């Protein structure tokens, strides 16, 4: 037993016959000791389980949408089937699954109903003394993260026990700094909102430049091709590939006044494998780390020998990464200084260009125009994706240099504001952590 941790617990102290070693571990006990309080989450927040079934016109979120960067921003308006939990603005939501990914958020104002996977717990403040913002900042601390991680059960899809969060202590200092944290969140939200508006402005500028502002796609469902025009030319027999909407998109590019070319002609594709050194530490970017506005929201920091085998693409400042997987094609991001020399998954293509600046390249590949063409060229059965040849043969418009400059300025401002927003929220988290440490001293 040398080197192993041993915890002793009386049978009477066991909750619901939980015998897991992590659940009763010393590190969990130590974390609970640091935040000891008579106040519990369930005393100040009501747990809501309002269910919505087969609804339309909702903002629907599921566990593929990482919410850990304090503010959720990925919404999908769609019809939903099955059941979802309904949440209101101001609610705190937290996923019981994979708590180490920090999948939680404060629900923001929205005109549509906002629904979430039933794996989320929805907590609504029932007093004015502590807000969902303060609860969120508290949950990001290492103490709370330790408690939740040690409270998980199951193997394939571990989740924490609901009563653990209900009974989570809320130290007195949280009530004292509640207003200060709310002010930081308000400022952060304002900067994030302005950042998103600047990105949208860049998108609209690109759309207008390409003549897509008033474009109406054809509703024609049939497209007749000869064998010579289809299979013998493309090697494809799937009907989806030959839909008229794709031909219309290609014509837009071919008619663009400033010209066009294939991706292979106009961009550099960085597809050489990089082998991480076993003992060297790296930042690793995967699909779950990509935000809605083309930003990297976070990464895994790990030594080379512990990285997955798909961690084989090295990225640098100015590179644009584009997901190759259908269903995640919109996961494109611009690599900033913070992620210079990081490694990304082989599920991304890594590109840059001497003719198109990185910011414009990002907005272009996230545009509906290029997203449609990426989707058209996907193939496969088990894992549908766009292969290297099809990717390099994509046609891309060479955006006018003056427009490129405008887009670059807007995106740089957008990213700067987003960073300021993140810094404010980090400040809120550190404020809570400092108070926890002061209690110990």
C-alpha positions in Angstrom: 0.0 0.0 0.0 3.1 2.3 0.0 2.4 5.5 -1.9 -1.3 5.1 -1.9 -3.8 7.4 -0.3 -6.1 5.9 2.4 -9.2 7.6 3.8 -11.2 6.3 6.7 -15.0 7.0 6.8 -17.6 5.8 9.2 -20.4 3.8 7.6 -22.9 6.3 9.0 -21.2 9.1 7.1 -21.6 7.5 3.7 -24.1 9.2 1.4 -26.4 6.9 -0.6 -24.0 3.9 -0.2 -21.3 5.7 -2.2 -18.0 3.8 -1.7 -15.9 5.4 -4.5 -12.4 6.3 -3.3 -12.4 9.7 -5.1 -15.7 10.6 -3.5 -14.2 10.1 -0.1 -10.7 11.3 -0.9 -8.6 13.6 1.2 -8.2 16.1 -1.6 -12.0 16.5 -1.8 -12.2 16.8 1.9 -9.5 19.5 1.8 -11.3 21.4 -0.9 -14.5 21.3 1.1 -12.7 22.5 4.2 -11.4 25.6 2.4 -15.0 26.7 1.5 -16.8 25.6 4.7 -20.1 27.4 5.2 -23.6 27.0 6.5 -24.9 28.4 3.3 -25.6 25.9 0.5 -26.4 26.4 -3.2 -29.9 25.0 -2.8 -30.6 27.7 -0.1 -30.2 30.5 -2.7 -30.9 28.9 -6.0 -34.0 26.8 -7.1 -33.3 23.8 -9.2 -35.7 23.9 -12.2 -36.6 21.0 -14.5 -39.0 22.6 -16.9 -39.2 20.3 -19.9 -39.9 21.2 -23.5 -40.8 18.6 -26.1 -41.0 18.8 -29.9 -40.8 22.6 -29.9 -39.9 25.0 -32.7 -38.2 28.4 -32.9 -35.9 27.8 -30.0 -32.2 28.3 -29.2 -31.1 24.7 -28.7 -27.8 23.7 -27.0 -26.3 20.4 -26.3 -23.1 18.9 -24.9 -21.1 19.6 -28.1 -21.3 23.3 -27.2 -18.6 24.1 -24.7 -19.9 26.8 -22.4 -16.9 27.0 -20.1 -15.7 30.5 -21.2 -18.2 32.1 -18.8 -20.6 33.2 -21.6 -22.3 30.8 -24.0 -22.5 32.1 -27.6 -23.3 29.1 -29.8 -27.0 29.0 -30.6 -28.9 26.9 -33.1 -32.4 27.9 -34.2 -34.1 24.7 -35.2 -36.9 22.3 -34.5 -36.1 20.0 -31.7 -37.3 16.4 -31.2 -37.3 14.7 -27.8 -37.0 16.5 -24.5 -35.0 19.5 -23.5 -34.7 21.6 -20.4 -36.0 25.2 -20.6 -33.9 28.0 -19.1 -34.5 31.7 -18.6 -32.1 34.7 -18.8 -30.2 34.9 -15.5 -30.2 31.2 -14.9 -27.0 29.3 -14.1 -26.7 26.0 -16.1 -24.1 23.3 -15.5 -23.6 20.0 -17.2 -23.4 16.9 -14.9 -21.3 15.2 -17.6 -17.6 15.9 -18.0 -17.4 18.6 -15.3 -13.7 18.9 -16.0 -14.6 20.7 -19.3 -16.4 23.4 -17.3 -19.5 23.2 -19.4 -21.5 25.8 -17.6 -22.8 29.3 -18.2 -25.1 32.1 -17.2 -28.0 32.2 -19.7 -28.1 35.6 -21.5 -31.0 37.6 -22.8 -32.6 36.3 -26.0 -36.0 36.7 -27.6 -36.2 33.0 -28.3 -36.8 30.2 -25.8 -33.5 28.7 -24.8 -33.3 25.0 -24.2 -30.6 22.6 -23.2 -29.7 19.0 -23.0 -31.3 17.2 -20.1 -27.8 16.6 -18.8 -27.7 20.2 -17.7 -28.9 21.3 -14.3 -30.7 24.6 -14.3 -30.4 26.8 -11.2 -32.4 30.1 -10.8 -31.5 32.6 -8.1 -34.3 33.1 -5.5 -32.7 36.1 -3.7 -31.0 39.3 -4.6 -28.0 38.5 -2.4 -26.1 36.3 -4.8 -26.3 36.1 -8.6 -25.7 33.4 -11.1 -22.6 35.3 -12.2 -21.1 35.0 -8.7 -21.9 31.3 -8.7 -20.3 30.8 -12.0 -17.0 32.6 -11.0 -17.0 30.4 -7.8 -17.5 27.2 -9.8 -14.4 28.0 -11.8 -12.1 27.8 -8.8 -9.9 24.8 -8.3 -11.7 23.9 -5.1 -15.1 23.6 -6.6 -13.6 21.8 -9.7 -11.9 19.3 -7.4 -15.2 18.6 -5.5 -17.2 18.1 -8.7 -14.5 15.9 -10.3 -14.2 13.7 -7.2 -18.0 13.4 -7.0 -18.4 11.7 -10.4 -19.8 8.2 -10.8 -19.9 5.9 -13.8 -17.2 4.9 -16.3 -18.2 5.5 -19.9 -20.0 8.8 -19.2 -19.1 9.9 -15.7 -21.3 12.5 -14.1 -21.4 14.1 -10.7 -24.2 13.5 -8.1 -26.9 16.1 -8.2 -27.0 16.4 -4.4 -23.3 17.3 -4.4 -24.0 20.5 -6.2 -27.1 21.3 -4.2 -25.2 21.0 -1.0 -22.1 22.9 -2.3 -21.1 25.4 0.4 -21.3 29.1 -0.4 -18.8 31.0 1.7 -19.9 34.3 3.3 -17.4 36.4 1.2 -19.3 35.5 -2.0 -22.2 37.6 -0.8 -19.9 40.5 0.1 -18.3 40.6 -3.4 -21.4 39.8 -5.3 -21.9 43.4 -6.7 -18.3 43.7 -7.7 -18.5 40.4 -9.7 -21.7 41.5 -11.3 -20.1 44.7 -12.5 -17.2 42.8 -14.0 -19.6 40.5 -15.8 -21.7 43.5 -17.1 -18.5 45.1 -18.6 -17.3 41.8 -20.0 -20.7 41.1 -21.7 -20.7 44.6 -23.2 -17.3 44.1 -24.7 -18.2 40.6 -25.9 -21.4 41.9 -27.6 -19.4 44.7 -29.3 -16.8 42.2 -30.4 -19.5 40.0 -32.0 -21.0 43.0 -33.8 -17.7 43.9 -35.4 -17.3 40.3 -36.6 -20.8 40.5 -38.1 -19.8 43.7 -39.8 -16.8 42.0 -41.4 -19.1 39.2 -42.5 -21.5 41.6 -44.1 -18.7 43.4 -45.9 -17.5 40.2 -47.4 -21.1 39.2 -48.5 -21.6 42.5 -50.1 -18.3 42.4 -51.9 -19.1 39.0 -53.4 -22.5 40.1 -54.5 -24.3 37.8 -52.1 -26.3 40.4 -50.2 -29.6 39.9 -52.2 -28.7 36.5 -53.6 -31.6 34.0 -53.7 -30.7 30.4 -54.3 -32.7 28.3 -56.8 -35.4 26.1 -55.4 -35.0 23.6 -58.3 -34.7 20.1 -56.9 -33.5 18.3 -60.0 -30.3 18.5 -61.9 -29.7 16.3 -64.9 -26.1 15.3 -65.8 -24.7 13.0 -68.4 -22.2 10.3 -67.4 -19.4 12.4 -69.0 -20.5 15.5 -67.0 -20.8 13.6 -63.7 -19.1 10.4 -62.7 -16.4 10.3 -65.4 -15.4 13.9 -64.5 -15.8 13.8 -60.7 -15.9 10.2 -59.6 -19.0 11.0 -57.6 -22.4 9.4 -57.9 -24.2 10.9 -54.8 -27.1 13.2 -55.7 -26.2 15.7 -53.0 -23.0 16.6 -54.8 -24.8 17.8 -58.0 -27.4 20.0 -56.4 -28.0 23.2 -58.3 -27.2 25.4 -55.2 -23.6 24.3 -55.4 -23.3 25.2 -59.1 -24.7 28.6 -58.3 -22.1 29.2 -55.5 -19.3 28.2 -57.9 -20.6 30.7 -60.5 -20.5 33.5 -58.0 -16.8 32.8 -57.4 -16.1 32.5 -61.1 -17.8 35.8 -61.9 -16.1 37.7 -59.1 -14.5 40.8 -60.6 -11.2 40.5 -58.8 -10.6 36.9 -59.9 -10.3 33.5 -58.3 -8.2 30.4 -58.1 -7.9 27.0 -56.5 -6.9 26.8 -52.8 -3.8 25.0 -53.9 -2.8 27.9 -56.1 -3.6 30.7 -53.7 -2.9 29.2 -50.2 -0.2 27.3 -48.4 -1.4 24.0 -46.9 0.6 23.0 -43.8 0.1 19.2 -43.7 3.4 17.9 -42.6 3.2 15.7 -39.5 4.8 17.1 -36.3 5.9 14.6 -33.7 5.7 16.0 -30.2 8.6 15.3 -27.8 7.6 13.0 -25.0 8.6 15.2 -22.1 7.9 18.6 -23.7 4.8 20.5 -22.8 2.4 21.6 -25.6 -0.8 23.5 -26.1 -3.2 21.2 -27.9 -6.2 22.5 -29.8 -9.2 20.3 -30.8 -12.6 20.9 -32.3 -14.2 21.6 -28.9 -11.8 24.5 -28.4 -13.2 26.6 -31.4 -15.6 29.5 -30.7 -18.4 30.8 -32.9 -16.4 33.9 -34.0 -13.3 32.1 -35.3 -11.4 32.3 -32.0 -9.7 29.6 -30.0 -11.5 29.4 -26.7 -9.0 27.3 -24.9 -6.7 24.3 -25.2 -5.3 21.3 -23.4 -1.9 21.7 -21.9 -0.1 18.3 -21.8 3.3 16.7 -22.3 3.9 15.0 -25.7 3.6 11.4 -24.5 0.1 12.1 -23.2 -1.2 13.8 -26.3 -3.6 11.8 -28.6 -2.2 10.4 -31.8 -4.2 12.9 -33.8 -2.2 15.8 -32.3 0.2 16.2 -35.3 -0.3 19.6 -36.8 1.9 22.5 -35.6 0.3 26.0 -36.0 1.7 29.5 -35.9 0.5 33.1 -35.7 -1.6 34.0 -38.8 -2.5 30.4 -39.7 -6.2 29.6 -40.2 -7.4 26.2 -39.2 -10.5 24.7 -40.9 -12.3 21.6 -39.8 -12.4 18.8 -42.3 -15.3 16.9 -40.6 -18.8 17.3 -41.9 -21.0 18.5 -39.0 -18.1 20.6 -37.7 -17.1 22.5 -40.9 -17.9 25.8 -39.2 -15.1 25.2 -36.7 -12.6 27.5 -38.2 -10.2 29.7 -36.2 -7.4 32.2 -36.5 -4.3 31.4 -34.6 -3.2 34.3 -32.4 0.1 34.9 -30.6 -1.3 33.1 -27.5 -1.4 29.8 -29.5 1.8 30.3 -31.5 3.6 26.9 -31.8 0.6 25.0 -30.5 -0.5 21.7 -31.9 -3.9 21.0 -33.4 -5.7 17.9 -34.4 -5.3 16.3 -37.8 -9.1 16.9 -38.1 -8.1 20.4 -39.2 -6.5 21.7 -42.3 -3.9 24.4 -41.6 -3.6 27.2 -44.2 -2.2 30.7 -44.8 -1.8 32.8 -47.9 0.4 35.5 -49.4 -2.6 36.9 -51.4 -5.3 36.8 -48.8 -4.7 38.1 -45.3 -5.5 35.7 -42.4 -8.5 37.7 -41.1 -10.2 37.7 -44.6 -9.3 34.0 -45.0 -11.1 33.2 -41.7 -14.2 35.2 -42.6 -14.3 33.6 -46.1 -14.1 30.0 -44.8 -16.8 30.7 -42.2 -19.0 32.3 -44.8 -22.1 30.4 -46.1 -20.5 30.5 -49.5 -17.5 28.4 -48.5 -19.3 26.3 -46.0 -21.7 25.1 -48.7 -18.7 24.2 -51.0 -16.9 22.4 -48.1 -20.1 20.4 -47.5 -20.5 19.5 -51.2 -17.0 18.0 -51.3 -17.3 15.9 -48.2 -17.4 12.1 -48.8 -17.2 8.9 -46.8 -19.7 6.8 -44.7 -18.6 6.3 -41.1 -16.8 9.6 -40.8 -17.8 12.0 -43.6 -15.1 14.6 -44.3 -13.5 16.5 -47.1 -10.2 14.9 -48.2 -7.0 16.7 -49.1 -7.5 16.6 -52.9 -11.0 18.0 -52.8 -9.9 20.6 -50.3 -7.0 21.8 -52.5 -9.3 21.9 -55.5 -11.8 24.3 -53.9 -12.2 27.5 -55.8 -11.7 30.7 -53.7 -12.3 34.3 -54.7 -9.3 36.7 -54.4 -10.9 39.5 -52.4 -10.0 43.0 -53.3 -7.1 44.3 -51.2 -8.9 47.3 -49.9 -11.8 45.2 -48.7 -9.2 42.8 -47.2 -7.7 45.7 -45.2 -11.2 46.7 -43.9 -12.0 43.1 -42.9 -8.6 42.7 -41.1 -9.2 45.9 -39.1 -12.6 44.8 -38.0 -11.5 41.3 -37.0 -8.5 42.6 -35.1 -10.7 45.0 -33.1 -13.2 42.1 -32.5 -10.5 39.8 -31.2 -9.0 42.6 -29.0 -12.4 43.3 -27.4 -13.0 39.6 -26.8 -9.6 39.3 -25.1 -10.5 42.3 -22.8 -13.8 40.6 -22.0 -12.0 37.4 -21.1 -9.6 39.3 -18.9 -12.4 40.9 -16.9 -14.0 37.5 -16.3 -10.6 36.1 -15.3 -10.4 39.0 -12.8 -13.8 37.9 -11.3 -12.5 34.3 -11.0 -9.2 35.4 -9.4 -11.2 37.7 -7.0 -13.0 34.6 -5.6 -9.8 32.5 -5.5 -8.0 35.3 -3.5 -10.8 35.4 -1.0 -10.5 31.6 -0.5 -6.8 31.8 0.1 -7.3 34.7 2.5 -9.6 32.5 4.6 -6.8 30.0 5.0 -4.2 32.5 6.0 
